[in-house]
Amino acid sequence: MNQDYLVDQIRLVQDYLTRARTISQHPRNEFLSEYLLSDAAIRELTVLFETCHNIAKHLIAELGWRPPKSKAEAFEVLSEHDVIPTELCNAFREASRFRNLATYQTSVVDVSIVYEVLTKHLVDFEQFAVRVAEWIQKNA
């Protein structure tokens, strides 16, 4: 397992979290009325998800775990190997749905849902980075 790669990816998660938190500081009514804020939030949430998925894919490939059939399933594989807890796996299953919607059906993305994800679910990405870092320290 390439620990330097994983450390770099975890740093990216932290950088994207900082950016997302900056956006989340805007009041709800301002966020909902300013499309640039929602567009920026969607981008940060998408790159957060993709970076976490990159980490999952790397661990799965390097450790020879069963290959996932979807992005969401990659987090299930991590949960099976006790890298992340089940509740975090479930949060990433939802994040995968959000990412797919934001990526492929942007015209139907409800900005109030984007604001909710931005203000209530950034902790999921933070917990993911912490859990992976802890797992690496114990299993490297």
OpenMM code with the backbone's topology and positions (N, CA, C; nanometers):
from openmm import Vec3, app, unit

residues = "MET ASN GLN ASP TYR LEU VAL ASP GLN ILE ARG LEU VAL GLN ASP TYR LEU THR ARG ALA ARG THR ILE SER GLN HIS PRO ARG ASN GLU PHE LEU SER GLU TYR LEU LEU SER ASP ALA ALA ILE ARG GLU LEU THR VAL LEU PHE GLU THR CYS HIS ASN ILE ALA LYS HIS LEU ILE ALA GLU LEU GLY TRP ARG PRO PRO LYS SER LYS ALA GLU ALA PHE GLU VAL LEU SER GLU HIS ASP VAL ILE PRO THR GLU LEU CYS ASN ALA PHE ARG GLU ALA SER ARG PHE ARG ASN LEU ALA THR TYR GLN THR SER VAL VAL ASP VAL SER ILE VAL TYR GLU VAL LEU THR LYS HIS LEU VAL ASP PHE GLU GLN PHE ALA VAL ARG VAL ALA GLU TRP ILE GLN LYS ASN ALA".split()
positions = [
    Vec3(0.0858, -0.1169, 0.0000),
    Vec3(0.0000, 0.0000, 0.0000),
    Vec3(0.0902, 0.1230, 0.0000),
    Vec3(0.0589, 0.2171, -0.0858),
    Vec3(0.1383, 0.3385, -0.0991),
    Vec3(0.0914, 0.4414, 0.0037),
    Vec3(0.1622, 0.4458, 0.1156),
    Vec3(0.1216, 0.5356, 0.2244),
    Vec3(0.1335, 0.6826, 0.1847),
    Vec3(0.2321, 0.7170, 0.1036),
    Vec3(0.2461, 0.8565, 0.0599),
    Vec3(0.1232, 0.9002, -0.0199),
    Vec3(0.0775, 0.8124, -0.1080),
    Vec3(-0.0435, 0.8421, -0.1862),
    Vec3(-0.1620, 0.8632, -0.0926),
    Vec3(-0.1780, 0.7747, 0.0037),
    Vec3(-0.2912, 0.7851, 0.0956),
    Vec3(-0.2844, 0.9112, 0.1807),
    Vec3(-0.1664, 0.9457, 0.2268),
    Vec3(-0.1496, 1.0696, 0.3040),
    Vec3(-0.1858, 1.1899, 0.2175),
    Vec3(-0.1406, 1.1906, 0.0927),
    Vec3(-0.1748, 1.3006, 0.0018),
    Vec3(-0.3258, 1.3096, -0.0201),
    Vec3(-0.3912, 1.1962, -0.0360),
    Vec3(-0.5357, 1.1955, -0.0570),
    Vec3(-0.6096, 1.2446, 0.0679),
    Vec3(-0.5625, 1.2049, 0.1845),
    Vec3(-0.6248, 1.2513, 0.3094),
    Vec3(-0.6057, 1.4022, 0.3243),
    Vec3(-0.4898, 1.4520, 0.2846),
    Vec3(-0.4677, 1.5982, 0.2859),
    Vec3(-0.5643, 1.6686, 0.1913),
    Vec3(-0.5874, 1.6098, 0.0761),
    Vec3(-0.6842, 1.6681, -0.0177),
    Vec3(-0.8232, 1.6731, 0.0448),
    Vec3(-0.8619, 1.5665, 0.1119),
    Vec3(-0.9916, 1.5660, 0.1799),
    Vec3(-0.9976, 1.6828, 0.2775),
    Vec3(-0.8927, 1.7025, 0.3535),
    Vec3(-0.8908, 1.8129, 0.4502),
    Vec3(-0.8995, 1.9483, 0.3798),
    Vec3(-0.8286, 1.9642, 0.2682),
    Vec3(-0.8350, 2.0899, 0.1925),
    Vec3(-0.9761, 2.1150, 0.1385),
    Vec3(-1.0364, 2.0117, 0.0812),
    Vec3(-1.1724, 2.0263, 0.0276),
    Vec3(-1.2720, 2.0537, 0.1396),
    Vec3(-1.2511, 1.9935, 0.2556),
    Vec3(-1.3377, 2.0206, 0.3702),
    Vec3(-1.3293, 2.1669, 0.4124),
    Vec3(-1.2094, 2.2209, 0.4123),
    Vec3(-1.1915, 2.3624, 0.4472),
    Vec3(-1.2695, 2.4509, 0.3504),
    Vec3(-1.2590, 2.4214, 0.2223),
    Vec3(-1.3319, 2.5000, 0.1225),
    Vec3(-1.4833, 2.4851, 0.1406),
    Vec3(-1.5263, 2.3641, 0.1612),
    Vec3(-1.6703, 2.3400, 0.1781),
    Vec3(-1.7237, 2.4101, 0.3028),
    Vec3(-1.6460, 2.4074, 0.4089),
    Vec3(-1.6891, 2.4755, 0.5322),
    Vec3(-1.6999, 2.6262, 0.5113),
    Vec3(-1.6124, 2.6811, 0.4306),
    Vec3(-1.6203, 2.8237, 0.3990),
    Vec3(-1.7529, 2.8548, 0.3297),
    Vec3(-1.7900, 2.7716, 0.2356),
    Vec3(-1.9168, 2.7905, 0.1645),
    Vec3(-2.0342, 2.7729, 0.2606),
    Vec3(-2.0232, 2.6777, 0.3519),
    Vec3(-2.1337, 2.6475, 0.4437),
    Vec3(-2.1604, 2.7605, 0.5432),
    Vec3(-2.0679, 2.8556, 0.5536),
    Vec3(-2.0856, 2.9668, 0.6471),
    Vec3(-2.1886, 3.0688, 0.5972),
    Vec3(-2.2233, 3.0616, 0.4722),
    Vec3(-2.3230, 3.1542, 0.4190),
    Vec3(-2.4610, 3.1188, 0.4740),
    Vec3(-2.5402, 3.2189, 0.5059),
    Vec3(-2.6764, 3.1916, 0.5530),
    Vec3(-2.7569, 3.1170, 0.4467),
    Vec3(-2.8500, 3.0367, 0.4922),
    Vec3(-2.9297, 2.9516, 0.4027),
    Vec3(-2.9957, 3.0326, 0.2909),
    Vec3(-3.0598, 3.1443, 0.3254),
    Vec3(-3.1313, 3.2221, 0.2231),
    Vec3(-3.0348, 3.2772, 0.1175),
    Vec3(-2.9158, 3.3179, 0.1595),
    Vec3(-2.8154, 3.3646, 0.0631),
    Vec3(-2.7692, 3.2489, -0.0247),
    Vec3(-2.7439, 3.1340, 0.0371),
    Vec3(-2.6994, 3.0161, -0.0373),
    Vec3(-2.8028, 2.9770, -0.1423),
    Vec3(-2.9294, 2.9741, -0.1031),
    Vec3(-3.0349, 2.9300, -0.1945),
    Vec3(-3.0577, 3.0276, -0.3093),
    Vec3(-3.0253, 3.1530, -0.2890),
    Vec3(-3.0506, 3.2523, -0.3937),
    Vec3(-2.9289, 3.2786, -0.4827),
    Vec3(-2.8128, 3.2300, -0.4439),
    Vec3(-2.6903, 3.2576, -0.5195),
    Vec3(-2.6390, 3.1290, -0.5841),
    Vec3(-2.6624, 3.1152, -0.7137),
    Vec3(-2.6266, 2.9904, -0.7816),
    Vec3(-2.4768, 2.9616, -0.7782),
    Vec3(-2.3922, 3.0634, -0.7723),
    Vec3(-2.2481, 3.0373, -0.7661),
    Vec3(-2.2102, 2.9636, -0.6382),
    Vec3(-2.2780, 2.9937, -0.5295),
    Vec3(-2.2517, 2.9225, -0.4040),
    Vec3(-2.2932, 2.7761, -0.4151),
    Vec3(-2.4104, 2.7519, -0.4718),
    Vec3(-2.4544, 2.6121, -0.4843),
    Vec3(-2.3665, 2.5358, -0.5828),
    Vec3(-2.3260, 2.6008, -0.6912),
    Vec3(-2.2359, 2.5350, -0.7863),
    Vec3(-2.1019, 2.5011, -0.7204),
    Vec3(-2.0498, 2.5959, -0.6420),
    Vec3(-1.9228, 2.5710, -0.5719),
    Vec3(-1.9389, 2.4581, -0.4705),
    Vec3(-2.0512, 2.4573, -0.4003),
    Vec3(-2.0758, 2.3521, -0.3012),
    Vec3(-2.0846, 2.2152, -0.3680),
    Vec3(-2.1564, 2.2082, -0.4786),
    Vec3(-2.1688, 2.0805, -0.5505),
    Vec3(-2.0310, 2.0318, -0.5933),
    Vec3(-1.9488, 2.1220, -0.6423),
    Vec3(-1.8141, 2.0821, -0.6835),
    Vec3(-1.7327, 2.0297, -0.5656),
    Vec3(-1.7336, 2.1024, -0.4539),
    Vec3(-1.6554, 2.0583, -0.3376),
    Vec3(-1.7060, 1.9249, -0.2840),
    Vec3(-1.8363, 1.9075, -0.2783),
    Vec3(-1.8924, 1.7812, -0.2305),
    Vec3(-1.8562, 1.6669, -0.3248),
    Vec3(-1.8579, 1.6948, -0.4532),
    Vec3(-1.8239, 1.5913, -0.5516),
    Vec3(-1.6769, 1.5514, -0.5402),
    Vec3(-1.5868, 1.6496, -0.5302),
    Vec3(-1.4449, 1.6138, -0.5201),
    Vec3(-1.4139, 1.5494, -0.3854),
    Vec3(-1.4864, 1.5877, -0.2814),
    Vec3(-1.4706, 1.5186, -0.1525),
    Vec3(-1.5054, 1.3715, -0.1676),
    Vec3(-1.6199, 1.3451, -0.2274),
    Vec3(-1.6621, 1.2061, -0.2468),
    Vec3(-1.5606, 1.1306, -0.3328),
    Vec3(-1.5216, 1.1902, -0.4448),
    Vec3(-1.4299, 1.1213, -0.5366),
    Vec3(-1.2947, 1.0931, -0.4711),
    Vec3(-1.2479, 1.1846, -0.3896),
    Vec3(-1.1197, 1.1631, -0.3215),
    Vec3(-1.1317, 1.0491, -0.2203),
    Vec3(-1.2416, 1.0458, -0.1462),
    Vec3(-1.2641, 0.9337, -0.0536),
    Vec3(-1.2756, 0.8027, -0.1305),
    Vec3(-1.3404, 0.8072, -0.2455),
    Vec3(-1.3524, 0.6871, -0.3285),
    Vec3(-1.2148, 0.6435, -0.3799),
    Vec3(-1.1298, 0.7395, -0.4158),
    Vec3(-0.9929, 0.7052, -0.4585),
    Vec3(-0.9182, 0.6324, -0.3471),
    Vec3(-0.9356, 0.6782, -0.2254),
    Vec3(-0.8723, 0.6136, -0.1104),
    Vec3(-0.9249, 0.4708, -0.0967),
    Vec3(-1.0557, 0.4567, -0.1058),
    Vec3(-1.1162, 0.3232, -0.0949),
    Vec3(-1.0638, 0.2301, -0.2041),
    Vec3(-1.0622, 0.2779, -0.3282),
    Vec3(-1.0135, 0.1958, -0.4397),
    Vec3(-0.8685, 0.1537, -0.4187),
    Vec3(-0.7874, 0.2455, -0.3699),
    Vec3(-0.6457, 0.2137, -0.3481),
    Vec3(-0.6304, 0.1034, -0.2432),
    Vec3(-0.6990, 0.1189, -0.1316),
    Vec3(-0.6901, 0.0166, -0.0269),
    Vec3(-0.7376, -0.1189, -0.0782),
    Vec3(-0.8501, -0.1191, -0.1481),
    Vec3(-0.9065, -0.2442, -0.1993),
    Vec3(-0.8095, -0.3119, -0.2954),
    Vec3(-0.7544, -0.2363, -0.3882),
    Vec3(-0.6635, -0.2939, -0.4880),
    Vec3(-0.5335, -0.3418, -0.4238),
    Vec3(-0.4765, -0.2599, -0.3389),
    Vec3(-0.3468, -0.2926, -0.2784),
    Vec3(-0.3555, -0.4109, -0.1814),
    Vec3(-0.4703, -0.4259, -0.1173),
    Vec3(-0.4830, -0.5317, -0.0167),
    Vec3(-0.5532, -0.6564, -0.0711),
    Vec3(-0.5903, -0.6524, -0.1978),
    Vec3(-0.6483, -0.7696, -0.2620),
    Vec3(-0.7879, -0.8046, -0.2136),
    Vec3(-0.8617, -0.7063, -0.1673),
    Vec3(-0.9991, -0.7304, -0.1230),
    Vec3(-1.0897, -0.7435, -0.2442),
    Vec3(-1.2090, -0.7949, -0.2212),
    Vec3(-1.3009, -0.8181, -0.3336),
    Vec3(-1.3281, -0.6876, -0.4084),
    Vec3(-1.3283, -0.6937, -0.5396),
    Vec3(-1.3518, -0.5721, -0.6169),
    Vec3(-1.4986, -0.5279, -0.6094),
    Vec3(-1.5217, -0.4010, -0.5850),
    Vec3(-1.6594, -0.3513, -0.5782),
    Vec3(-1.7186, -0.3371, -0.7185),
    Vec3(-1.8503, -0.3475, -0.7256),
    Vec3(-1.9198, -0.3321, -0.8537),
    Vec3(-1.9686, -0.1896, -0.8739),
    Vec3(-1.9573, -0.1072, -0.7705),
    Vec3(-2.0019, 0.0321, -0.7803),
    Vec3(-1.9202, 0.1174, -0.6841),
    Vec3(-1.9338, 0.2476, -0.6991),
    Vec3(-1.8652, 0.3382, -0.6068),
    Vec3(-1.9155, 0.3155, -0.4648),
    Vec3(-2.0462, 0.3029, -0.4493),
    Vec3(-2.1037, 0.2818, -0.3159),
    Vec3(-2.0509, 0.1528, -0.2537),
    Vec3(-2.0381, 0.0503, -0.3345),
    Vec3(-1.9928, -0.0788, -0.2825),
    Vec3(-1.8473, -0.0742, -0.2350),
    Vec3(-1.7684, 0.0170, -0.2872),
    Vec3(-1.6300, 0.0301, -0.2410),
    Vec3(-1.6268, 0.0595, -0.0910),
    Vec3(-1.7211, 0.1401, -0.0434),
    Vec3(-1.7262, 0.1728, 0.0989),
    Vec3(-1.7778, 0.0544, 0.1807),
    Vec3(-1.8618, -0.0290, 0.1191),
    Vec3(-1.9062, -0.1515, 0.1851),
    Vec3(-1.7870, -0.2448, 0.2074),
    Vec3(-1.6990, -0.2530, 0.1094),
    Vec3(-1.5799, -0.3374, 0.1235),
    Vec3(-1.4933, -0.2861, 0.2397),
    Vec3(-1.4782, -0.1547, 0.2491),
    Vec3(-1.4008, -0.1000, 0.3617),
    Vec3(-1.4668, -0.1337, 0.4944),
    Vec3(-1.5966, -0.1291, 0.4979),
    Vec3(-1.6689, -0.1624, 0.6207),
    Vec3(-1.6512, -0.3102, 0.6560),
    Vec3(-1.6532, -0.3962, 0.5564),
    Vec3(-1.6332, -0.5402, 0.5789),
    Vec3(-1.4978, -0.5686, 0.6433),
    Vec3(-1.4011, -0.4835, 0.6154),
    Vec3(-1.2655, -0.5030, 0.6691),
    Vec3(-1.2371, -0.4103, 0.7868),
    Vec3(-1.3439, -0.3556, 0.8445),
    Vec3(-1.3358, -0.2724, 0.9653),
    Vec3(-1.2493, -0.1472, 0.9501),
    Vec3(-1.2418, -0.0952, 0.8275),
    Vec3(-1.1737, 0.0323, 0.8066),
    Vec3(-1.2671, 0.1450, 0.8496),
    Vec3(-1.3954, 0.1320, 0.8135),
    Vec3(-1.4969, 0.2298, 0.8529),
    Vec3(-1.6145, 0.1544, 0.9145),
    Vec3(-1.6868, 0.2194, 1.0061),
    Vec3(-1.8033, 0.1536, 1.0668),
    Vec3(-1.9227, 0.1510, 0.9706),
    Vec3(-2.0181, 0.0659, 0.9999),
    Vec3(-2.1364, 0.0490, 0.9160),
    Vec3(-2.2115, 0.1786, 0.8936),
    Vec3(-2.2282, 0.2602, 1.0002),
    Vec3(-2.3037, 0.3847, 0.9833),
    Vec3(-2.2339, 0.4809, 0.8876),
    Vec3(-2.1021, 0.4805, 0.8849),
    Vec3(-2.0292, 0.5651, 0.7905),
    Vec3(-2.0417, 0.5078, 0.6489),
    Vec3(-2.0405, 0.3770, 0.6379),
    Vec3(-2.0644, 0.3123, 0.5092),
    Vec3(-2.2010, 0.3543, 0.4541),
    Vec3(-2.3021, 0.3544, 0.5395),
    Vec3(-2.4364, 0.3956, 0.4972),
    Vec3(-2.4385, 0.5413, 0.4531),
    Vec3(-2.3648, 0.6269, 0.5232),
    Vec3(-2.3570, 0.7681, 0.4846),
    Vec3(-2.2928, 0.7817, 0.3462),
    Vec3(-2.1929, 0.6996, 0.3178),
    Vec3(-2.1285, 0.7070, 0.1866),
    Vec3(-2.2128, 0.6433, 0.0768),
    Vec3(-2.2995, 0.5533, 0.1126),
    Vec3(-2.3952, 0.5021, 0.0147),
    Vec3(-2.4854, 0.6176, -0.0317),
    Vec3(-2.5305, 0.6992, 0.0651),
    Vec3(-2.6113, 0.8174, 0.0318),
    Vec3(-2.5284, 0.9208, -0.0442),
    Vec3(-2.4045, 0.9386, -0.0042),
    Vec3(-2.3166, 1.0331, -0.0729),
    Vec3(-2.2955, 0.9916, -0.2183),
    Vec3(-2.2904, 0.8622, -0.2418),
    Vec3(-2.2755, 0.8112, -0.3782),
    Vec3(-2.3976, 0.8471, -0.4624),
    Vec3(-2.5150, 0.8339, -0.4037),
    Vec3(-2.6383, 0.8724, -0.4761),
    Vec3(-2.6369, 1.0216, -0.5083),
    Vec3(-2.5971, 1.1022, -0.4081),
    Vec3(-2.5892, 1.2463, -0.4286),
    Vec3(-2.4890, 1.2783, -0.5395),
    Vec3(-2.3743, 1.2153, -0.5352),
    Vec3(-2.2709, 1.2392, -0.6363),
    Vec3(-2.3219, 1.2050, -0.7750),
    Vec3(-2.3917, 1.0935, -0.7889),
    Vec3(-2.4458, 1.0545, -0.9190),
    Vec3(-2.5477, 1.1564, -0.9687),
    Vec3(-2.6335, 1.2005, -0.8809),
    Vec3(-2.7329, 1.3015, -0.9173),
    Vec3(-2.6641, 1.4317, -0.9580),
    Vec3(-2.5696, 1.4756, -0.8794),
    Vec3(-2.4990, 1.6014, -0.9068),
    Vec3(-2.4159, 1.5928, -1.0347),
    Vec3(-2.3672, 1.4745, -1.0664),
    Vec3(-2.2830, 1.4572, -1.1840),
    Vec3(-2.3641, 1.4381, -1.3115),
    Vec3(-2.4701, 1.3600, -1.3037),
    Vec3(-2.5416, 1.3215, -1.4253),
    Vec3(-2.6760, 1.3895, -1.4456),
    Vec3(-2.7318, 1.4452, -1.3398),
    Vec3(-2.8634, 1.5087, -1.3519),
    Vec3(-2.8638, 1.6433, -1.2797),
    Vec3(-2.7689, 1.7258, -1.3149),
    Vec3(-2.7521, 1.8520, -1.2425),
    Vec3(-2.8752, 1.9407, -1.2475),
    Vec3(-2.9558, 1.9272, -1.3493),
    Vec3(-3.0737, 2.0137, -1.3602),
    Vec3(-3.1800, 1.9807, -1.2564),
    Vec3(-3.1732, 1.8639, -1.1953),
    Vec3(-3.2749, 1.8270, -1.0962),
    Vec3(-3.2226, 1.8306, -0.9521),
    Vec3(-3.1017, 1.8799, -0.9345),
    Vec3(-3.0458, 1.8882, -0.8001),
    Vec3(-3.1166, 2.0004, -0.7244),
    Vec3(-3.1725, 1.9658, -0.6113),
    Vec3(-3.2420, 2.0611, -0.5256),
    Vec3(-3.1375, 2.1312, -0.4381),
    Vec3(-3.1236, 2.2635, -0.4555),
    Vec3(-3.0188, 2.3347, -0.3821),
    Vec3(-3.0420, 2.3332, -0.2319),
    Vec3(-3.1655, 2.3142, -0.1880),
    Vec3(-3.1882, 2.3042, -0.0432),
    Vec3(-3.1284, 2.1747, 0.0105),
    Vec3(-3.1289, 2.0698, -0.0706),
    Vec3(-3.0638, 1.9444, -0.0299),
    Vec3(-2.9121, 1.9627, -0.0295),
    Vec3(-2.8608, 2.0345, -0.1270),
    Vec3(-2.7170, 2.0631, -0.1303),
    Vec3(-2.6776, 2.1365, -0.0022),
    Vec3(-2.7578, 2.2350, 0.0371),
    Vec3(-2.7274, 2.3106, 0.1592),
    Vec3(-2.7320, 2.2200, 0.2821),
    Vec3(-2.8285, 2.1302, 0.2860),
    Vec3(-2.8377, 2.0373, 0.3991),
    Vec3(-2.7153, 1.9461, 0.4050),
    Vec3(-2.6758, 1.8923, 0.2917),
    Vec3(-2.5567, 1.8073, 0.2879),
    Vec3(-2.4351, 1.8884, 0.3332),
    Vec3(-2.4249, 2.0095, 0.2828),
    Vec3(-2.3112, 2.0963, 0.3139),
    Vec3(-2.3047, 2.1315, 0.4624),
    Vec3(-2.4186, 2.1509, 0.5246),
    Vec3(-2.4182, 2.1955, 0.6644),
    Vec3(-2.4286, 2.0816, 0.7652),
    Vec3(-2.4694, 1.9623, 0.7200),
    Vec3(-2.4907, 1.8534, 0.8160),
    Vec3(-2.4059, 1.7293, 0.7917),
    Vec3(-2.3447, 1.7176, 0.6746),
    Vec3(-2.2784, 1.5913, 0.6431),
    Vec3(-2.1297, 1.6026, 0.6111),
    Vec3(-2.0716, 1.7194, 0.6274),
    Vec3(-1.9262, 1.7291, 0.6073),
    Vec3(-1.8522, 1.6433, 0.7089),
    Vec3(-1.9130, 1.6259, 0.8244),
    Vec3(-1.8526, 1.5431, 0.9287),
    Vec3(-1.8301, 1.3999, 0.8798),
    Vec3(-1.9134, 1.3515, 0.7872),
    Vec3(-1.8943, 1.2161, 0.7337),
    Vec3(-1.7590, 1.2046, 0.6631),
    Vec3(-1.7246, 1.3064, 0.5861),
    Vec3(-1.5962, 1.3047, 0.5155),
    Vec3(-1.4798, 1.3166, 0.6137),
    Vec3(-1.4985, 1.3993, 0.7142),
    Vec3(-1.3954, 1.4146, 0.8175),
    Vec3(-1.3737, 1.2825, 0.8911),
    Vec3(-1.4831, 1.2167, 0.9290),
    Vec3(-1.4723, 1.0881, 0.9983),
    Vec3(-1.4067, 0.9830, 0.9098),
    Vec3(-1.4390, 0.9862, 0.7811),
    Vec3(-1.3779, 0.8913, 0.6890),
    Vec3(-1.2262, 0.9068, 0.6906),
    Vec3(-1.1785, 1.0305, 0.6767),
    Vec3(-1.0341, 1.0550, 0.6748),
    Vec3(-0.9687, 1.0106, 0.8052),
    Vec3(-1.0330, 1.0388, 0.9167),
    Vec3(-0.9793, 0.9997, 1.0474),
    Vec3(-0.9745, 0.8477, 1.0591),
    Vec3(-1.0830, 0.7813, 1.0227),
    Vec3(-1.0877, 0.6340, 1.0342),
    Vec3(-0.9835, 0.5672, 0.9462),
    Vec3(-0.9691, 0.6168, 0.8239),
    Vec3(-0.8695, 0.5576, 0.7338),
    Vec3(-0.7290, 0.5795, 0.7895),
    Vec3(-0.7003, 0.7002, 0.8362),
    Vec3(-0.5676, 0.7294, 0.8926),
    Vec3(-0.5387, 0.6391, 1.0129),
    Vec3(-0.6383, 0.6225, 1.1002),
    Vec3(-0.6208, 0.5338, 1.2150),
    Vec3(-0.5978, 0.3902, 1.1717),
    Vec3(-0.6730, 0.3445, 1.0725),
    Vec3(-0.6603, 0.2075, 1.0249),
    Vec3(-0.5212, 0.1850, 0.9659),
    Vec3(-0.4740, 0.2837, 0.8901),
    Vec3(-0.3406, 0.2712, 0.8291),
    Vec3(-0.2337, 0.2608, 0.9382),
    Vec3(-0.2440, 0.3439, 1.0407),
    Vec3(-0.1453, 0.3401, 1.1498),
    Vec3(-0.1430, 0.2037, 1.2176),
    Vec3(-0.2589, 0.1441, 1.2359),
    Vec3(-0.2660, 0.0142, 1.3035),
    Vec3(-0.2228, -0.1011, 1.2146),
    Vec3(-0.2407, -0.0867, 1.0831),
    Vec3(-0.2228, -0.2005, 0.9932),
    Vec3(-0.1092, -0.1858, 0.8940),
    Vec3(-0.0322, -0.0814, 0.9050),
    Vec3(0.0756, -0.0594, 0.8067),
    Vec3(0.1932, -0.1517, 0.8323),
] * unit.nanometer
topology = app.Topology()
chain = topology.addChain("A")
for resn in residues:
    res = topology.addResidue(resn, chain)
    for name in ("N", "CA", "C"):
        topology.addAtom(name, app.Element.getBySymbol(name[0]), res)
